[in-house]
């Protein structure tokens, strides 16, 4: 064999062969214009979509069924009936009527129910004169007659207390004069010690208070009874006016004439205590 031919053959055998077809196939099989960072963007998009869907899932409230409809007419009717029952149980309507209102009637009964131990003062009787008269309008003739008799008896009782208080004050003043006389006497002439004088005072002066304090107390009681007497006089006069203004028969006048006879029996003592307390209602 020729030496050149062997060299050619060897060169031909060792020459590498390049097949371009695999490269073309790889290019054709790969996606078009795909870049290395395209995978990151696609993964971030999928993550954002999944997070958004999760947010929508957490924010959405579970479906609930609507509440049953309320019958408004039944509720309002029940509330109105309950409120009306409560109002009738606690409050009473103040209706217009010919008779005096309950407030004036209560004031009249309060004035007639007690004598001197009452919380109705002198100013209340003066300012509430018309209220007292309107309260008397609702009383019957029999009740009005009994009220006059009771008030007259209360007045006589006050007169008796005034007389008793006056005699007690006079006795206290005389006892005080006795004490002053004893103290003025010479102890040696009486031949009495201080202990004997104290025993004489206890026998002659039968009260625990000092004479000046006791006299002041009795004067306060007397002044209180004078106010009670004035109030009773005013109320008697107002009852008399109310009776005379509405009496149509002679029965009430006959009863009052009998009462006036009883009143004349104590007129002397009445004048003695209340000459300056004469009450005139214009």
C-alpha positions as a printed NumPy array, in Angstrom:
array([[   0.   ,    0.   ,    0.   ],
       [   1.134,    3.482,   -0.681],
       [   2.291,    5.414,    2.361],
       [   0.325,    8.529,    1.431],
       [  -2.878,    6.578,    1.225],
       [  -2.401,    5.271,    4.728],
       [  -1.878,    8.729,    6.05 ],
       [  -4.976,    9.949,    4.347],
       [  -6.993,    7.149,    5.715],
       [  -5.77 ,    7.77 ,    9.195],
       [  -6.544,   11.411,    8.934],
       [  -9.931,   10.637,    7.643],
       [ -10.617,    8.254,   10.456],
       [  -9.65 ,   10.668,   13.21 ],
       [ -11.488,   13.69 ,   11.838],
       [ -14.423,   14.435,   14.188],
       [ -17.84 ,   14.612,   12.639],
       [ -20.238,   17.333,   13.853],
       [ -23.913,   16.596,   13.589],
       [ -25.885,   19.849,   13.734],
       [ -29.232,   18.163,   14.048],
       [ -29.254,   17.733,   17.892],
       [ -28.693,   21.448,   18.427],
       [ -31.52 ,   22.28 ,   16.141],
       [ -33.77 ,   19.806,   17.907],
       [ -32.89 ,   21.264,   21.323],
       [ -33.637,   24.756,   20.129],
       [ -36.91 ,   23.658,   18.639],
       [ -37.877,   21.764,   21.773],
       [ -37.073,   24.65 ,   24.167],
       [ -39.734,   27.374,   24.737],
       [ -39.527,   30.466,   22.659],
       [ -37.474,   33.346,   24.077],
       [ -37.136,   31.743,   27.461],
       [ -34.797,   33.565,   29.84 ],
       [ -33.276,   32.366,   33.112],
       [ -35.244,   34.796,   35.301],
       [ -38.577,   33.893,   33.688],
       [ -38.992,   31.019,   36.158],
       [ -38.721,   33.427,   39.129],
       [ -41.392,   35.753,   37.804],
       [ -43.767,   32.918,   37.094],
       [ -43.259,   31.475,   40.579],
       [ -43.856,   34.889,   42.187],
       [ -47.07 ,   35.28 ,   40.179],
       [ -48.337,   31.934,   41.349],
       [ -47.44 ,   32.768,   44.953],
       [ -49.262,   36.131,   44.766],
       [ -52.315,   34.47 ,   43.279],
       [ -52.323,   31.833,   46.02 ],
       [ -51.907,   34.47 ,   48.778],
       [ -54.7  ,   36.58 ,   47.269],
       [ -56.976,   33.592,   47.128],
       [ -56.108,   32.786,   50.767],
       [ -56.9  ,   36.395,   51.783],
       [ -60.224,   36.155,   50.039],
       [ -60.872,   32.891,   51.82 ],
       [ -60.109,   34.347,   55.289],
       [ -62.006,   37.606,   54.685],
       [ -65.147,   36.036,   53.406],
       [ -67.768,   35.325,   56.107],
       [ -69.597,   32.066,   56.19 ],
       [ -73.012,   32.199,   54.646],
       [ -75.813,   32.728,   57.19 ],
       [ -79.525,   32.462,   56.818],
       [ -81.573,   35.687,   57.346],
       [ -83.44 ,   35.992,   60.72 ],
       [ -87.104,   35.229,   60.768],
       [ -89.326,   38.274,   60.203],
       [ -90.692,   39.985,   63.367],
       [ -94.337,   40.751,   63.581],
       [ -94.172,   44.455,   64.455],
       [ -97.878,   44.825,   65.081],
       [ -97.922,   42.151,   67.809],
       [ -94.826,   43.604,   69.5  ],
       [ -96.189,   47.147,   69.524],
       [ -99.581,   45.952,   70.746],
       [ -97.999,   44.006,   73.62 ],
       [ -95.749,   46.931,   74.602],
       [ -98.703,   49.332,   74.548],
       [-100.865,   47.071,   76.682],
       [ -98.067,   46.584,   79.238],
       [ -97.401,   50.313,   79.453],
       [-101.106,   51.039,   79.845],
       [-101.461,   48.469,   82.626],
       [ -98.445,   49.943,   84.436],
       [ -99.839,   53.45 ,   84.098],
       [-103.221,   52.447,   85.513],
       [-101.573,   50.654,   88.429],
       [ -99.42 ,   53.64 ,   89.447],
       [-101.186,   56.797,   88.305],
       [-104.743,   58.007,   88.458],
       [-105.998,   60.651,   86.052],
       [-106.924,   64.022,   87.512],
       [-110.394,   64.371,   86.047],
       [-112.396,   67.569,   86.089],
       [-115.224,   67.366,   88.573],
       [-117.469,   69.617,   90.597],
       [-116.144,   68.335,   93.924],
       [-112.838,   69.64 ,   95.315],
       [-109.655,   67.846,   94.267],
       [-108.202,   65.212,   96.602],
       [-105.329,   67.511,   97.596],
       [-107.669,   70.097,   99.075],
       [-109.764,   67.42 ,  100.751],
       [-106.66 ,   65.953,  102.386],
       [-105.652,   69.399,  103.595],
       [-109.086,   69.919,  105.144],
       [-109.05 ,   66.53 ,  106.871],
       [-105.532,   67.218,  108.108],
       [-106.689,   70.472,  109.692],
       [-109.724,   68.816,  111.275],
       [-108.033,   65.626,  112.414],
       [-105.807,   67.07 ,  115.095],
       [-105.989,   69.863,  117.606],
       [-102.862,   71.565,  118.874],
       [-100.451,   68.696,  118.132],
       [-100.611,   69.258,  114.381],
       [ -98.001,   70.089,  111.784],
       [-100.34 ,   72.687,  110.253],
       [ -99.008,   76.027,  111.422],
       [-100.513,   79.483,  111.62 ],
       [ -99.189,   80.506,  108.2  ],
       [-100.607,   77.337,  106.628],
       [-104.06 ,   78.146,  107.97 ],
       [-103.907,   81.737,  106.727],
       [-102.554,   80.925,  103.248],
       [-104.652,   77.79 ,  102.831],
       [-107.967,   79.376,  103.788],
       [-109.509,   78.954,  100.333],
       [-108.106,   75.45 ,  100.027],
       [-109.648,   74.567,  103.394],
       [-113.033,   75.949,  102.348],
       [-112.997,   74.042,   99.054],
       [-112.119,   70.893,  100.967],
       [-115.146,   71.375,  103.217],
       [-117.442,   71.396,  100.168],
       [-117.056,   67.641,   99.732],
       [-118.221,   66.908,  103.287],
       [-121.817,   66.111,  104.024],
       [-123.906,   68.109,  106.499],
       [-123.52 ,   65.422,  109.155],
       [-119.745,   65.243,  108.777],
       [-119.49 ,   69.025,  108.771],
       [-121.541,   69.2  ,  111.965],
       [-119.312,   66.599,  113.643],
       [-116.23 ,   68.497,  112.487],
       [-117.541,   71.684,  114.081],
       [-118.311,   69.879,  117.346],
       [-114.875,   68.245,  117.418],
       [-113.097,   71.504,  116.67 ],
       [-115.085,   73.269,  119.388],
       [-114.125,   70.558,  121.892],
       [-110.501,   70.952,  120.866],
       [-110.749,   74.687,  121.418],
       [-112.212,   74.167,  124.898],
       [-109.388,   71.754,  125.692],
       [-106.854,   74.371,  124.655],
       [-108.595,   76.924,  126.867],
       [-108.371,   74.519,  129.799],
       [-104.668,   73.972,  129.166],
       [-104.103,   77.702,  128.986],
       [-105.853,   78.183,  132.315],
       [-103.801,   75.389,  133.873],
       [-100.558,   76.767,  132.459],
       [-101.361,   80.204,  133.795],
       [-101.97 ,   78.872,  137.296],
       [ -98.718,   76.887,  137.105],
       [ -96.787,   79.982,  136.085],
       [ -98.348,   81.91 ,  138.972],
       [ -97.366,   79.148,  141.404],
       [ -93.801,   79.098,  140.085],
       [ -93.476,   82.831,  140.47 ],
       [ -94.695,   82.625,  144.068],
       [ -92.231,   79.797,  144.782],
       [ -89.402,   81.862,  143.333],
       [ -90.412,   84.749,  145.564],
       [ -90.33 ,   82.366,  148.528],
       [ -86.794,   81.292,  147.675],
       [ -85.638,   84.853,  147.388],
       [ -87.179,   85.626,  150.797],
       [ -85.456,   82.635,  152.413],
       [ -82.123,   83.62 ,  150.97 ],
       [ -82.577,   87.171,  152.203],
       [ -83.127,   86.093,  155.804],
       [ -80.193,   85.846,  158.118],
       [ -79.076,   82.245,  158.58 ],
       [ -78.244,   82.879,  162.252],
       [ -81.736,   84.139,  163.05 ],
       [ -83.247,   81.076,  161.401],
       [ -80.748,   78.875,  163.282],
       [ -80.496,   76.672,  160.231],
       [ -77.518,   75.32 ,  158.388],
       [ -77.148,   75.076,  154.601],
       [ -78.242,   71.442,  154.661],
       [ -81.447,   72.311,  156.507],
       [ -82.171,   75.121,  154.024],
       [ -81.752,   72.687,  151.116],
       [ -84.209,   70.265,  152.718],
       [ -86.725,   73.081,  153.17 ],
       [ -86.351,   74.01 ,  149.488],
       [ -86.977,   70.416,  148.395],
       [ -90.167,   70.283,  150.446],
       [ -91.506,   73.662,  149.34 ],
       [ -90.303,   73.581,  145.713],
       [ -91.508,   70.307,  144.165],
       [ -89.713,   70.396,  140.82 ],
       [ -86.303,   69.428,  139.507],
       [ -85.523,   72.485,  137.389],
       [ -84.382,   75.806,  138.689],
       [ -87.285,   78.245,  139.123],
       [ -86.184,   80.618,  136.308],
       [ -85.821,   77.721,  133.835],
       [ -89.146,   76.241,  134.876],
       [ -90.926,   79.574,  134.486],
       [ -89.4  ,   80.055,  131.01 ],
       [ -90.548,   76.572,  130.007],
       [ -94.113,   77.263,  131.153],
       [ -94.151,   80.564,  129.269],
       [ -93.128,   78.724,  126.071],
       [ -95.927,   76.185,  126.612],
       [ -98.39 ,   78.994,  127.151],
       [ -97.335,   80.748,  123.932],
       [ -97.679,   77.499,  121.978],
       [-101.174,   76.949,  123.347],
       [-102.126,   80.509,  122.394],
       [-101.137,   79.784,  118.782],
       [-103.167,   76.566,  118.865],
       [-106.149,   78.511,  120.219],
       [-105.885,   81.056,  117.415],
       [-105.74 ,   78.296,  114.786],
       [-108.79 ,   76.566,  116.275],
       [-110.661,   79.892,  116.31 ],
       [-109.865,   80.512,  112.646],
       [-110.918,   77.02 ,  111.598],
       [-114.177,   77.265,  113.544],
       [-114.94 ,   80.545,  111.825],
       [-114.224,   79.083,  108.381],
       [-116.393,   76.024,  109.065],
       [-119.195,   78.31 ,  110.203],
       [-118.975,   80.361,  106.999],
       [-118.969,   77.237,  104.806],
       [-121.974,   75.821,  106.649],
       [-124.013,   79.022,  106.405],
       [-123.205,   79.475,  102.712],
       [-124.427,   76.069,  101.56 ],
       [-127.121,   75.181,  104.105],
       [-130.579,   75.15 ,  102.482],
       [-132.622,   73.628,  105.278],
       [-133.002,   74.585,  108.924],
       [-131.468,   71.382,  110.274],
       [-127.903,   72.582,  110.164],
       [-128.856,   75.938,  111.657],
       [-130.639,   74.212,  114.53 ],
       [-127.559,   72.11 ,  115.237],
       [-125.329,   75.184,  115.15 ],
       [-127.68 ,   77.047,  117.484],
       [-127.325,   74.218,  119.996],
       [-123.571,   74.414,  119.644],
       [-123.622,   78.179,  120.152],
       [-125.357,   77.668,  123.5  ],
       [-122.532,   75.38 ,  124.585],
       [-120.034,   77.917,  123.32 ],
       [-121.573,   80.685,  125.399],
       [-120.843,   78.673,  128.55 ],
       [-117.116,   79.094,  127.955],
       [-117.31 ,   82.548,  126.414],
       [-116.097,   84.156,  129.62 ],
       [-112.87 ,   82.208,  129.728],
       [-112.502,   82.564,  125.961],
       [-112.632,   86.348,  126.193],
       [-110.212,   86.271,  129.104],
       [-107.555,   84.554,  127.013],
       [-108.188,   85.803,  123.472],
       [-109.332,   89.411,  123.589],
       [-106.34 ,   90.319,  121.43 ],
       [-106.743,   87.229,  119.222],
       [-110.148,   88.003,  117.7  ],
       [-110.182,   86.607,  114.179],
       [-112.203,   88.353,  111.494],
       [-112.483,   86.876,  108.023],
       [-113.284,   89.471,  105.406]])
